[in-house]
Amino acid sequence: MPGRRGRGQGHGRRGRWAGWLDPVMLLLLHHGPAHGYTLLSQLEPFGLIDVDPSIVYRALRDMEEQGLVTSSWDTRETQGPPRRMYQLTALGDRALQEHIQALAAERNAIDAFLHACEQHMQHGSGAFHEDE
């Protein structure tokens, strides 16, 4: 859920993707059930590039432990061994909505900050301003 923090250097066990990976995967699962490999292949448009697959599978296990997703073995769509199919739960849908609200609030705060910076740089004076 939003605001969950990991250990060490503000990144936790999921590295630089902490805080962003879960909402992206919840959104992808909102489209419908998927295998972990499928989810991994859909991360790039969200800026999640070169994510170690173990991080994705660990995140899925964590989300399953929290009741945000469920999984079952898919034996029909594979030519090899069965693979896990992940599906969003009602609790996962609520968590996605919470992430959306938190990200929208964060975006508004960032927009306000950037606007204040632009105004200050355009109309301010002294060292480090555009007019200098």
Number of C-alpha atoms within 10 A of each C-alpha: 18 16 8 8 13 14 10 9 8 11 14 15 15 19 16 14 17 17 19 16 21 22 20 18 21 26 18 18 20 16 10 11 17 18 17 17 14 12 19 19 14 14 18 11 8 10 11 16 13 10 18 11 14 10 17 21 15 13 18 22 17 14 19 18 11 13 14 23 22 19 17 12 12 15 13 10 9 9 7 8 10 13 17 15 17 22 21 25 17 11 13 24 17 14 18 23 16 15 22 15 13 15 15 12 12 12 12 12 12 12 12 12 12 12 12 12 12 13 11 13 15 12 10 14 12 9 8 9 12 13 11 7
